[in-house]
Amino acid sequence: MKKIVCIGDSITYGFPYGNDASWTRMLAEATGFLVINRGINGNTTGEMLDRFSRDVLSFSPDYVIIMGGANDIVWRESIDRIVWNLEEMAKLAQGHGIKVIFGLPTPINYPEAETRLKRVRDWMIKHAAENDLETI
């Protein structure tokens, strides 16, 4: 059976309804794969990177879906730091033979933040295309 770890923030966790109503639960039901939800409300990409070994590598998954960046934008983290964190997670996964999928962050209903978040999404799409990764 294929194993997928999903690491991210509240959108991955399933906010506001919880894990039972999360997209990760729907993914497991639709595919029959073992899907491990490692979303934490409020997490930034830096926090995701800090826990990557424990919450992703320790499960030895076939795939990891990395979905984050919105909280970084809200906290005014630099775009350079966000993409560095995302790239480091991807490198760690690939170094362990794990296929990487970037989950594009969902929109933010605040124009300035959405403009900055679009830069992160654009980087994810470009980086994925250049490095044979997938995006959803």
N, CA, C and O of each residue as an XYZ file, in Angstrom:
544
protein
N       0.838     -1.178      0.000
C       0.000      0.000      0.000
C       0.888      1.248      0.000
O       1.852      1.338      0.760
N       0.549      2.195     -0.856
C       1.284      3.462     -0.906
C       1.012      4.260      0.368
O      -0.076      4.206      0.941
N       2.048      5.010      0.796
C       1.940      5.829      1.995
C       2.278      7.275      1.631
O       3.295      7.553      0.997
N       1.400      8.182      2.047
C       1.579      9.612      1.797
C       1.546     10.337      3.139
O       0.628     10.138      3.934
N       2.547     11.176      3.390
C       2.497     12.074      4.542
C       2.197     13.469      4.016
O       2.821     13.936      3.064
N       1.242     14.119      4.642
C       0.867     15.489      4.282
C       1.308     16.396      5.417
O       0.788     16.301      6.529
N       2.267     17.275      5.142
C       2.756     18.202      6.156
C       2.305     19.602      5.775
O       2.411     20.008      4.618
N       1.802     20.334      6.760
C       1.312     21.668      6.458
C       0.753     22.377      7.671
O       1.097     22.085      8.816
N      -0.123     23.319      7.374
C      -0.717     24.171      8.395
C      -2.175     23.778      8.616
O      -2.541     22.614      8.456
N      -2.995     24.742      8.979
C      -4.397     24.458      9.312
C      -5.200     23.909      8.143
O      -6.122     23.120      8.352
N      -4.873     24.304      6.925
C      -5.602     23.795      5.761
C      -5.370     22.288      5.628
O      -6.288     21.541      5.290
N      -4.150     21.851      5.892
C      -3.858     20.418      5.880
C      -4.536     19.731      7.056
O      -5.130     18.665      6.899
N      -4.448     20.336      8.227
C      -5.064     19.759      9.426
C      -6.563     19.507      9.220
O      -7.091     18.470      9.622
N      -7.228     20.464      8.594
C      -8.666     20.339      8.372
C      -9.477     21.447      9.023
O     -10.689     21.312      9.190
N      -8.818     22.545      9.394
C      -9.499     23.680     10.009
C     -10.627     24.164      9.111
O     -10.427     24.219      7.897
N     -11.779     24.510      9.618
C     -12.159     24.588     11.019
C     -12.882     23.342     11.536
O     -13.306     23.312     12.691
N     -13.027     22.320     10.697
C     -13.869     21.179     11.063
C     -13.098     19.994     11.623
O     -13.706     19.065     12.155
N     -11.785     20.006     11.517
C     -10.982     18.920     12.055
C     -10.584     17.902     11.009
O     -10.998     17.969      9.851
N      -9.776     16.964     11.443
C      -9.202     15.962     10.555
C     -10.273     15.132      9.846
O     -10.075     14.717      8.704
N     -11.399     14.887     10.506
C     -12.443     14.063      9.889
C     -13.022     14.688      8.626
O     -13.569     13.978      7.782
N     -12.911     16.004      8.483
C     -13.431     16.696      7.303
C     -12.313     17.264      6.431
O     -12.561     18.120      5.583
N     -11.090     16.793      6.637
C      -9.931     17.357      5.925
C      -9.799     16.807      4.517
O     -10.354     15.757      4.190
N      -9.056     17.530      3.686
C      -8.765     17.039      2.342
C      -7.888     15.789      2.408
O      -7.919     14.961      1.498
N      -7.105     15.650      3.483
C      -6.274     14.454      3.608
C      -7.141     13.212      3.817
O      -6.828     12.144      3.293
N      -8.211     13.343      4.567
C      -9.143     12.225      4.767
C      -9.812     11.861      3.439
O      -9.954     10.686      3.101
N     -10.218     12.890      2.695
C     -10.845     12.646      1.388
C      -9.866     11.951      0.443
O     -10.261     11.069     -0.319
N      -8.585     12.347      0.491
C      -7.558     11.721     -0.342
C      -7.416     10.243      0.001
O      -7.336      9.400     -0.893
N      -7.385      9.930      1.282
C      -7.272      8.532      1.709
C      -8.461      7.716      1.232
O      -8.297      6.595      0.749
N      -9.651      8.270      1.364
C     -10.856      7.558      0.948
C     -10.909      7.365     -0.563
O     -11.363      6.328     -1.045
N     -10.446      8.360     -1.308
C     -10.501      8.292     -2.774
C      -9.454      7.343     -3.359
O      -9.677      6.743     -4.411
N      -8.311      7.206     -2.679
C      -7.209      6.422     -3.245
C      -7.016      5.065     -2.595
O      -6.477      4.152     -3.221
N      -7.448      4.917     -1.352
C      -7.163      3.698     -0.612
C      -5.742      3.665     -0.059
O      -5.329      2.662      0.523
N      -4.988      4.753     -0.234
C      -3.628      4.845      0.290
C      -3.671      5.156      1.781
O      -4.669      5.666      2.291
N      -2.592      4.848      2.466
C      -2.422      5.288      3.841
C      -1.988      6.748      3.788
O      -0.904      7.052      3.291
N      -2.815      7.647      4.292
C      -2.521      9.080      4.268
C      -2.386      9.550      5.711
O      -3.317      9.432      6.507
N      -1.217     10.081      6.033
C      -0.906     10.533      7.384
C      -0.949     12.049      7.402
O      -0.181     12.710      6.703
N      -1.852     12.597      8.203
C      -2.049     14.042      8.291
C      -1.132     14.616      9.361
O      -1.272     14.313     10.546
N      -0.193     15.446      8.927
C       0.702     16.147      9.838
C       0.551     17.658      9.672
O       1.531     18.403      9.641
N      -0.711     18.085      9.567
C      -1.010     19.507      9.543
C      -1.158     20.022     10.960
O      -1.761     19.360     11.805
N      -0.612     21.196     11.226
C      -0.733     21.840     12.545
C      -1.210     23.274     12.324
O      -0.597     24.043     11.584
N      -2.309     23.612     12.978
C      -2.858     24.968     12.870
C      -1.796     26.004     13.208
O      -1.100     25.889     14.217
N      -1.679     27.014     12.357
C      -0.785     28.131     12.611
C       0.661     27.921     12.214
O       1.469     28.841     12.349
N       1.015     26.740     11.729
C       2.417     26.455     11.401
C       2.925     27.292     10.240
O       2.204     27.577      9.284
N       4.184     27.675     10.354
C       4.900     28.331      9.269
C       5.776     27.290      8.582
O       5.934     26.179      9.086
N       6.341     27.646      7.442
C       7.228     26.704      6.757
C       8.479     26.423      7.591
O       9.033     25.326      7.520
N       8.925     27.392      8.372
C      10.074     27.161      9.259
C       9.756     26.119     10.317
O      10.586     25.262     10.618
N       8.568     26.189     10.877
C       8.148     25.195     11.869
C       7.964     23.822     11.219
O       8.276     22.795     11.822
N       7.457     23.815      9.992
C       7.318     22.553      9.271
C       8.692     21.926      9.026
O       8.866     20.719      9.193
N       9.658     22.741      8.632
C      11.009     22.248      8.407
C      11.607     21.699      9.700
O      12.259     20.655      9.692
N      11.387     22.397     10.802
C      11.913     21.951     12.100
C      11.409     20.564     12.482
O      12.133     19.802     13.123
N      10.200     20.231     12.106
C       9.620     18.941     12.497
C       9.607     17.919     11.356
O       9.012     16.850     11.495
N      10.244     18.232     10.252
C      10.186     17.395      9.064
C      10.718     15.980      9.317
O      10.101     15.008      8.882
N      11.825     15.855      9.995
C      12.385     14.520     10.258
C      11.412     13.676     11.067
O      11.164     12.519     10.729
N      10.866     14.237     12.118
C       9.945     13.525     12.999
C       8.618     13.227     12.319
O       8.088     12.123     12.437
N       8.081     14.218     11.604
C       6.719     14.094     11.081
C       6.623     13.563      9.657
O       5.530     13.241      9.193
N       7.744     13.468      8.960
C       7.722     12.933      7.596
C       8.712     11.777      7.462
O       8.310     10.638      7.222
N       9.987     12.064      7.615
C      11.010     11.054      7.356
C      10.833      9.807      8.219
O      11.092      8.696      7.756
N      10.398      9.975      9.456
C      10.253      8.824     10.356
C       9.216      7.817      9.863
O       9.240      6.660     10.284
N       8.306      8.233      8.977
C       7.276      7.341      8.444
C       7.713      6.635      7.158
O       7.024      5.730      6.687
N       8.841      7.037      6.593
C       9.333      6.472      5.321
C       8.223      6.366      4.274
O       7.948      5.281      3.761
N       7.587      7.499      3.960
C       6.486      7.437      2.996
C       6.987      7.327      1.560
O       8.157      7.574      1.267
N       6.068      6.950      0.675
C       6.362      6.966     -0.758
C       6.307      8.392     -1.290
O       7.067      8.766     -2.183
N       5.391      9.185     -0.726
C       5.152     10.562     -1.164
C       5.030     11.476      0.049
O       4.630     11.050      1.132
N       5.381     12.735     -0.158
C       5.068     13.779      0.810
C       4.387     14.912      0.056
O       4.837     15.332     -1.011
N       3.303     15.393      0.629
C       2.657     16.603      0.114
C       3.018     17.717      1.088
O       2.662     17.669      2.265
N       3.729     18.715      0.583
C       4.180     19.858      1.381
C       3.290     21.036      1.026
O       3.284     21.499     -0.115
N       2.533     21.522      2.017
C       1.600     22.615      1.751
C       1.709     23.647      2.870
O       1.249     23.418      3.988
N       2.313     24.766      2.559
C       2.476     25.811      3.567
C       2.845     27.128      2.917
O       3.047     27.210      1.705
N       2.928     28.141      3.733
C       3.340     29.462      3.277
C       2.391     30.578      3.672
O       2.809     31.727      3.811
N       1.116     30.253      3.854
C       0.138     31.308      4.159
C       0.425     31.960      5.509
O       0.351     33.183      5.630
N       0.750     31.161      6.526
C       1.034     31.749      7.841
C       2.311     32.574      7.810
O       2.409     33.602      8.480
N       3.284     32.127      7.036
C       4.517     32.916      6.873
C       4.178     34.302      6.330
O       4.698     35.314      6.800
N       3.294     34.324      5.328
C       2.899     35.593      4.711
C       2.218     36.486      5.735
O       2.506     37.680      5.810
N       1.326     35.919      6.515
C       0.617     36.690      7.548
C       1.615     37.261      8.563
O       1.454     38.392      9.022
N       2.647     36.478      8.913
C       3.658     36.913      9.878
C       4.763     37.741      9.229
O       5.732     38.120      9.886
N       4.608     38.022      7.916
C       5.519     38.889      7.168
C       6.924     38.313      7.019
O       7.906     39.055      6.983
N       7.012     36.992      6.934
C       8.287     36.344      6.642
C       8.688     36.699      5.217
O       7.831     36.932      4.365
N       9.978     36.738      4.961
C      10.444     37.076      3.615
C      10.140     35.935      2.645
O      10.137     34.764      3.022
N       9.885     36.302      1.393
C       9.651     35.303      0.356
C      10.876     34.399      0.237
O      10.738     33.187      0.077
N      12.075     34.982      0.312
C      13.303     34.189      0.217
C      13.357     33.114      1.299
O      13.740     31.980      1.012
N      12.988     33.436      2.514
C      13.018     32.464      3.612
C      11.965     31.372      3.394
O      12.223     30.194      3.640
N      10.796     31.768      2.937
C       9.728     30.790      2.692
C      10.174     29.783      1.644
O      10.056     28.576      1.855
N      10.682     30.264      0.519
C      11.065     29.328     -0.543
C      12.283     28.503     -0.128
O      12.411     27.351     -0.542
N      13.177     29.069      0.679
C      14.308     28.291      1.190
C      13.791     27.138      2.046
O      14.253     26.007      1.900
N      12.834     27.414      2.939
C      12.265     26.367      3.792
C      11.610     25.274      2.947
O      11.810     24.086      3.198
N      10.834     25.677      1.953
C      10.163     24.710      1.082
C      11.181     23.872      0.318
O      11.033     22.655      0.200
N      12.204     24.527     -0.195
C      13.231     23.823     -0.954
C      14.003     22.844     -0.068
O      14.334     21.742     -0.506
N      14.288     23.236      1.165
C      14.993     22.344      2.088
C      14.158     21.109      2.399
O      14.691     20.001      2.457
N      12.854     21.287      2.601
C      11.998     20.125      2.844
C      11.998     19.193      1.641
O      12.067     17.973      1.793
N      11.920     19.769      0.451
C      11.933     18.951     -0.767
C      13.250     18.183     -0.883
O      13.248     17.001     -1.226
N      14.365     18.844     -0.601
C      15.675     18.178     -0.674
C      15.771     17.039      0.336
O      16.260     15.957      0.011
N      15.306     17.281      1.552
C      15.338     16.229      2.569
C      14.537     15.021      2.113
O      14.990     13.882      2.233
N      13.353     15.273      1.595
C      12.507     14.169      1.131
C      13.189     13.413     -0.005
O      13.286     12.187      0.035
N      13.656     14.131     -1.004
C      14.288     13.487     -2.152
C      15.531     12.696     -1.734
O      15.815     11.636     -2.292
N      16.259     13.212     -0.762
C      17.429     12.511     -0.257
C      17.096     11.183      0.397
O      17.965     10.327      0.564
N      15.836     11.016      0.765
C      15.363      9.768      1.374
C      14.482      8.966      0.405
O      13.778      8.044      0.816
N      14.529      9.324     -0.873
C      13.775      8.576     -1.874
C      12.273      8.804     -1.844
O      11.505      7.982     -2.344
N      11.853      9.922     -1.258
C      10.429     10.244     -1.143
C      10.054     11.191     -2.279
O      10.733     12.194     -2.500
N       8.982     10.879     -2.997
C       8.514     11.736     -4.080
C       7.797     12.951     -3.476
O       6.973     12.820     -2.570
N       8.132     14.126     -3.999
C       7.633     15.390     -3.466
C       6.493     15.936     -4.319
O       6.570     15.978     -5.547
N       5.449     16.346     -3.637
C       4.331     17.051     -4.264
C       4.124     18.337     -3.464
O       3.947     18.295     -2.247
N       4.148     19.476     -4.152
C       3.835     20.741     -3.494
C       2.331     20.986     -3.590
O       1.758     20.972     -4.680
N       1.709     21.207     -2.451
C       0.322     21.642     -2.424
C       0.317     23.164     -2.421
O       0.829     23.791     -1.493
N      -0.256     23.751     -3.452
C      -0.244     25.216     -3.560
C      -1.131     25.816     -2.474
O      -2.266     25.377     -2.289
N      -0.621     26.819     -1.755
C      -1.412     27.439     -0.682
C      -2.715     28.042     -1.215
O      -2.765     28.610     -2.306
N      -3.746     27.896     -0.415
C      -5.043     28.445     -0.788
C      -5.015     29.977     -0.680
O      -4.211     30.532      0.069
N      -5.888     30.655     -1.425
C      -5.894     32.124     -1.417
C      -6.190     32.724     -0.043
O      -6.839     32.117      0.809
N      -5.687     33.937      0.127
C      -5.938     34.739      1.327
C      -6.796     35.926      0.895
O      -6.502     36.576     -0.108
N      -7.831     36.201      1.634
C      -8.764     37.273      1.278
C      -8.262     38.629      1.809
O      -8.955     39.320      2.555
N      -7.053     38.975      1.403
C      -6.440     40.252      1.753
C      -5.457     40.559      0.627
O      -4.461     39.852      0.475
N      -5.717     41.603     -0.168
C      -4.964     41.810     -1.410
C      -3.443     41.834     -1.273
O      -2.748     41.209     -2.074
N      -2.918     42.534     -0.288
C      -1.464     42.623     -0.155
C      -0.872     41.250      0.160
O       0.139     40.859     -0.423
N      -1.498     40.526      1.076
C      -1.006     39.192      1.432
C      -1.153     38.235      0.255
O      -0.261     37.424      0.007
N      -2.242     38.313     -0.459
C      -2.457     37.435     -1.608
C      -1.423     37.697     -2.697
O      -0.971     36.758     -3.352
N      -1.043     38.953     -2.902
C      -0.007     39.279     -3.879
C       1.314     38.610     -3.504
O       2.009     38.072     -4.367
N       1.658     38.646     -2.219
C       2.894     38.007     -1.751
C       2.791     36.491     -1.832
O       3.750     35.818     -2.209
N       1.633     35.955     -1.479
C       1.448     34.510     -1.525
C       1.495     33.985     -2.962
O       1.943     32.865     -3.204
N       1.037     34.790     -3.900
C       1.110     34.398     -5.312
C       2.562     34.199     -5.733
O       2.855     33.310     -6.532
N       3.463     35.005     -5.212
C       4.889     34.834     -5.520
C       5.394     33.475     -5.024
O       6.213     32.834     -5.683
N       4.905     33.045     -3.871
C       5.287     31.732     -3.347
C       4.730     30.637     -4.251
O       5.446     29.702     -4.610
N       3.455     30.748     -4.620
C       2.844     29.761     -5.515
C       3.594     29.689     -6.846
O       3.876     28.605     -7.355
N       3.911     30.864     -7.401
C       4.629     30.904     -8.677
C       5.985     30.216     -8.556
O       6.392     29.491     -9.463
N       6.694     30.438     -7.435
C       7.967     29.774     -7.220
C       7.774     28.258     -7.143
O       8.538     27.505     -7.746
N       6.760     27.810     -6.405
C       6.510     26.375     -6.261
C       6.281     25.719     -7.621
O       6.826     24.653     -7.907
N       5.481     26.358     -8.441
C       5.174     25.814     -9.775
C       6.444     25.747    -10.621
O       6.707     24.737    -11.274
N       7.227     26.820    -10.607
C       8.465     26.870    -11.396
C       9.476     25.855    -10.880
O      10.075     25.120    -11.665
N       9.667     25.810     -9.578
C      10.628     24.886     -8.977
C      10.233     23.439     -9.259
O      11.083     22.602     -9.566
N       8.955     23.156     -9.152
C       8.478     21.795     -9.430
C       8.749     21.412    -10.883
O       9.218     20.308    -11.160
N       8.456     22.312    -11.796
C       8.672     22.031    -13.220
C      10.149     21.797    -13.526
O      10.486     20.932    -14.334
N      11.018     22.555    -12.891
C      12.458     22.448    -13.142
C      13.089     21.235    -12.471
O      14.196     20.834    -12.832
N      12.394     20.644    -11.492
C      12.999     19.569    -10.694
C      12.181     18.279    -10.715
O      12.332     17.421     -9.846
N      11.322     18.157    -11.709
C      10.524     16.938    -11.886
C       9.702     16.603    -10.637
O       9.614     15.443    -10.235
N       9.109     17.625    -10.034
C       8.208     17.458     -8.894
C       6.783     17.719     -9.381
O       6.569     18.207    -10.491
N       5.839     17.391     -8.548
C       4.438     17.614     -8.877
C       3.852     18.725     -8.016
O       4.365     19.030     -6.940
N       2.774     19.322     -8.504
C       2.019     20.300     -7.707
C       0.538     19.929     -7.763
O       0.051     19.354     -8.737
N      -0.149     20.276     -6.693
C      -1.614     20.154     -6.678
C      -2.180     21.435     -6.099
O      -3.398     21.575     -5.983
